[in-house]
Amino acid sequence: MPTKPKTRPKTAKAFRPGAVIAAVIALLLVTFLYFPLYNQPGVHTAAGFLPETEPGVYSAGGVTLAVSDGTVSFPGGLSPLSAAPMEQAGYYTVTRDGDVLYSGPIPASEAEDRAIAADGTLSPLTDGTLPAGGYPVSLSQLIPLSQGTPETRGRGGLTAGFAALLIWAVDLLFPNFFFRADPRNAGSRSAPAAGYRRVQRALWLILPLVSACFLLAALL
C-alpha cells in the first residue's frame, strides 16, 4: 500500500505585517504616551497625585498646593510650611508659623520619614501611609517640593512591565527565537510542535496584559 507522505510542521512566516504593526504601535504608545505620563512632574499626596499645572502650583480634584520662595501653602486651613537650607550642605530647617519643626537632612528612608500633624507635630509613618487630618505630604516630600524639586508621577516598578513587553515583542516578531534559544534545541532543524504554537499564541495575548498591569501600577 502506498504510504502517505510525511507532513512537516508548519513554520512561522519570516515576515508578518500584523506583528510588525503591533510592535510599532506598542513602541509608539510607550514613547509618546506612557513615558511623558510617567515623568509628569507633581507630588504624591494623601489626596492622590497632584500634577504641576503651572510653575509652583500642583492641583487636581479641587486640591491645590502652591510653592513660593521655599514656602508651601496647603488647602483646608493648614498653616503654610517653609523649608530653608542650612549652612551644612543637604541639611534643612522646616518651620511653621515661625516655630522650628525639624532640622536635619531629607529623610532617606521610610523608617526615617515623618508625617506632619495639623498642629505641626512630627510622627513616624504608619504602614507607610499618612494619617488623616494632617498635612497631605510627608517630611521627605515637603523639603524637595519647597525647593522647587517635585516628584514624578511614576515611582519605579518598570522592570517587570518592560520585561514582559520585550519578551512579547521579540516572540511576536521572531516566533522561533525562544525555541532556537533553548539549549535542548541547539543544532536541531526541527520546527516547534503544534502545542508550542498554541501556547505561543496565547502568550501573545496574555503578555501585553501583564505588561500593562505592571506599567499602570508604576503610575499609582
N, C-alpha and C positions, 0 to 999 in steps of 0.2 A: 504494500500500500504506500502511496506517495505520502511523504511526511510534510506537514505544514512548515513553511519557512519560519525560523525563529524571528520574533519581533524584538527589536531593540527598544529599550526605554526611551521615552520622549526626552529630548534635551531642550533646555531653555533656549529661547531665541537670543541671538547675540545682541540685538538692538530692539528695544521695545519702547516706542514713543510714549506710551502711557506711563511707564516707570520713570522716564526722564522728566516728563511734565510734573508728576507727583513730587519728585525730589526737588525740582526747581521751585515749585510752589512752597514747599516746606522751607527751603532756604530763604525765599523772599519774605515769608511770614516772620521767620526768626530775625532776619536782618533789619527789616523796616517796620515791624510791629512790636515784636517781643523785646528786643534789646532797648529801644527807646523807652518802652514802658518800664522795663527792669531798672534802667538807670535814671528814671524820673526823680528829680530832687524833691525832698519833702521831709516829713518827720512822722514816725510811727508813734501814735498816742493811744491813750486808753479809749479814745473815741474812734479809733481806726487811723488809717493813713491819711495825712493831710498833705496834698501836693503843694508845691510852691506856685501860687497863682500869679504873683508878681514879686519883684525882689524884696525879700524880707517879710513876705506875707504868705502864710500857709493856711489854706481854707478848704473845707469840704463839709457838706451836710449841715451847714449852719454853724459850724465850729471854726473859729479863726484864731490863729496865733500870729502875733506881729513882733518883729525883731528890729530894734533901733539902738545903735550905739551900745551894744552889749547888754541891752535890757529886753527881756521877753515879756510881752503882755499876754494875758490869758482871759478867756471868757468866764462867765459865771461868778463875777465878783472876786475872783482870786487876785491877790496883790501881785504886781509885776516882780519878776526875779531878775537880778543882774549878776553878771559874772565878769570879773576883770583879771587879767593876767598878773601874777606876782613877779617879783624880781627873779625868782628861780624858774628857769625855763620849764614849761609843761605844768606849772602849778597855777591854780586859780583860786580866787576868793568869791564865794557866792553870797549875795546879800539880799535881804527882803526888808523893805521899809527902813533901810539903814542898819539893820541887825545882820551880823555875820552868821550865816547858816553853815558854811563849810569853807575850809581852806585846805588845799591839797591838790593832788593830780586828778585827772579824769579817771574814775573807776575803770579798771581794766578787765574786770570780770563780773559776772552776775552776782557772785558772792560778795564783792566789794561795793556793788551798786546800791543806791539808796532811793527809796520812794520819798516824796516830799508831801507831807500832810498840808491841809489848808492853813494851819497855823504856823507852818514853816518847820515843823519837827521832821527830822530825818529818821527813817527806819528801814531795816532790811526788806528786800522784796519778798513777797510771799509766793512761792512757787513760780517765781519769775514774772509775776503779774503785779500791776499797780492796784492798790486798794481803792475802793470807790470813795468819792468825796474829796480826794486830794488833787494835787496837780497832775495833769494828764501826761507828763513826761517824767522820766527818772533823772537822777543827777547826771548820769553818764550821757544822757541825751541833751540835757539842758545846756551844759557847758559848750559843746561844739556848736549847737544851734545859736547860742548867743554870740558866738564868734564868727558867725556867717558861714558855718560849715554844716549844711544839712545832711541828712541821711539820704539814701536812695530807696526807692520802693522795694527793690529786690534785696534780700539779705542772705544770699548763699543758697545752697541746695541745688545747684545746676548740674552737678556731676552725673547723677543718676538719670536726669531727664535727657541730657545731651548724649549720654552713653547709649540709651535706648534708641534715640533718634539716629545716631550714627550707625548702629547695628542695622536698623531698619533700612536706611538709605543704601548702605553697602550691599545688603542682601537683595534689595529690590533691583538695583542697577546691575549687580553681578550675581545672579541666582546660584551659581556653582562655587562661589568664593569660599564659603564656610565649609562646604562639602570637601573641596580640594584641600582646605587648610587643616582638616582633620588628619592627624598623623596616621590613622588607620587606613586612610585612602591615598597615602603618599605613593606616587608612581602608578596608581591604578587609572585605567582609562574607562572604567565603568561609570555610568550615569546614576544620579540619585534615584532611589526607588520611588514608586508612586506614593507610598506612605510619607516619605520625606517631603515630597511636593505638597501633600495635603497639609502637613504641619506648617510648612513654609508659608503657604497661602494664608493660613490662619494667623500666623505671626505678623504678616504684612498688615493685618487689620488691628491686631492687639498692640503691637509695639508703639504705633503713633498715639494710641490712647494712654498707654502707660507713660510715655514721654510727656504728653500734655498734662497729665495729673501732677507729675513732679515739677514741671515748669510753672504751672499755675500755683502750686504750693509755695514755690520760691518767691512769689509776689505778695504773699499774705504777711 
